[in-house]
Structure formats: C-alpha cells, structure tokens
Amino acid sequence: MHDDGRTAACPSGARPGCEAESGRGLLIVQQLADSWGTTVSTRTGGNVTWAVLRVEL
C-alpha cells in the first residue's frame, strides 16, 4: 500500500476508539502477517507498507 503522507514511516501503534471509522488497517495487517513493515515510497515520497503472508496449500 502506498500513500503520499509525510508522517513517520513507523506507525505509533495507537488503537482507535470503538466509534472510530478508521485506524484499524495496520492492526489487521499486524495480526494476519508473518512479518510486515513500512518504508519511504519511491513512487509517492510518502510511505509504503509491505507484508508477508504464509499460505498453506
């Protein structure tokens, strides 16, 4: 996922409130991925989030 945001590449880990309409995407990635991280996007200059998911066949 790429964005053009200028915030720090490493998310703060803050949890959204029960009524919040956003802020859960990286929490879901963290729970499902074997590993994940963020870095500066060469495409947008913002952030890119990557994830590795294990698939069992």
N, C-alpha and C positions, 0 to 999 in steps of 0.2 A: 504494500500500500504506500503510495506517495502522497505527500501533501506539500503545500507551499508555506506552511507555518514557519515561524522563526523561533519557536520555543526550543528549549534544550532537547537534544535527541533522546535522552533517557527520561522516561515518564516518572512522575513523582510517586505513583502507587496509591494516590488518594482514591478512596472509594466514594462513588456517588451516593447521594441520599436516595431513599425509597421512591420519592416522587420525581427524581431527575429523569429527563428524557434522553440523556446522552451520558457518555463516560464509561460505558461497560465493555467496549470493544477490546481493549488490551487485557482486561480481566479475563475475557473469554479466551483470547489467544494464549494467555499465560496458563490457563487450566488445560487446554487441549494440546498444546505444542510440547514436543520433546525438548526443544530449545527455541529461543527467539531473541530478537534484539532490535536495536534501532541504530541508524547511522544517518549521515547527511546525504541527501539525494543529489546525485549528479544531474538529474533531469530537471528538478524544480528549484534546487538550492534549499529546500525545506528538509523534511525528514522522510525516511523510508523505514518501514517496519518489515522485518522478514521473520519467517517461522519455518521450522522443520517439523513435519508431522509424520509419525510412523504409521504405515499402512500394512496391516496383516492380511495376507491373502489366504 
